[in-house]
Amino acid sequence: MRLIRLSLVALCLWAGQAQALPYLPKSDSQVLERLPFKPNDPVARDMARMRAELQRDPRNVEVAVRLARSYYELVGAEGDPRYLGYAQAVLAPWWDLPNPPTEVQVLRAGLAQFRHDFDAALADLGKVLEREPRHTRARALRATIHIVQARYPQARSDCLALKGLTSDLIATACVAMADGLTGRAAQAYDTLLRAFESEPQASPDEKLWALLRLAELAQRLDRTEAVDAHFKQAMSLGIVETFLYAAYADFLLDQKRAAEVVGMLKDKTPSDGLLLRLVFAERVLQLPTAGQREATLAARYAAAQIRGDTVHQQEEARFVLQVYNDAAKAVALASENWKVQREPRDARILLEAALAARNPAAAQPVLQWLDENHVEDRYLNGLAQQLKEQRK
């Protein structure tokens, strides 16, 4: 079930993260990374065993898939996109095949969506689902990509198809994602809350994913106490998940609770997304470390631009707007980002940047998205109203 959770959750985080291009090792003996495990950690031992097996037999597809999945999961836990390249390297013998083994093709789609190559991801997932309509991970991942790209009817169809393939809680939460952005947020929240409360036996991973969805819905509905409660319950599960930290940090920043953000993120700076939130919090608190952290993050964004990466644009737009007060550049970055992904966080930065730049025309795609889908979000609709007044 963990990979299913990652299919549905990790995209929400990494869609806005700066990603490194896949790094492919020159030889099997090359040390790629010292993994973030304690000595004798069973996960580290298992991964070392799989790497040794692949050195003996690089075309052992079952072992390659298990190892690639392990790297894939590390992205969600550690926030380090280099693991995506390691996963691709493991799958190299099958990577360029038009129809690789099913599990390789699903992983290839997952890695493509992390790089915002949604067309390639959807093509792979479509082929998998033509062969195996009941493939749970492929169905869940395709639903998520449809949501990110604001294709809500297609997303809802895939979510409904998950019923009977996975737990009722996961299927209900998936449907809630689509309903929550199409004028049924309150109904989606109530339905998901009942499902969550009726399944106390759900796994921690399932509970985490449902709680994140509940927190998002409650936040759009301006139910602040419920948002905080859902995040705290999610944190209490003890699962190291970068998306959880990022989402909770954003909420805490909105609530003027920057000190809590610093306490939560001060040791999690390898992740660009979490470093961004830490920069914002330290600036609010005027901490002496803020300047150096800003410089570090700026250097990471500059390096991404040199590599030709564009998937960091949403969070870089936030950075240049809040740190450099460069509204025009923020508008440019957020506008390019909106062409690829259209989630509420993507809408928010484009609206904020357009408002700061006094450029309401730049926000028109988001204003249209809000109107056409009847999106219920107090904050976004408030920004939209301010932009409409600017046009007068």
Secondary structure, DSSP 8 states (H G I E B T S, - for coil): -HHHHHHHHHHHHHTTS--------SSTT------S--TT-HHHHHHHHHHHHHHH-TT-HHHHHHHHHHHHHHHHHH--THHHHHHHHHTHHHHT-SS--HHHHHHHHHHHHHTT-HHHHHHHHHHHHHH-TT-HHHHHHHHHHHHHTT-HHHHHHHHHHTBTTB-HHHHHHHHHHHHTTTT-HHHHHHHHHHHHHT-TTS-HHHHHHHHHHHHHHHHHTT-HHHHHHHHHHHHTT----HHHHHHHHHHHHHTT-HHHHHHHHTT-TTSHHHHHHHHHHHHHHT-TTHHHHHHHHHHHHHHHHHHT--TTHHHHHHHHHHTS--HHHHHHHHHHHHTT---HHHHHHHHHHHHHTT-GGGGHHHHHHHHHHT---HHHHHHHHHHHHHH-
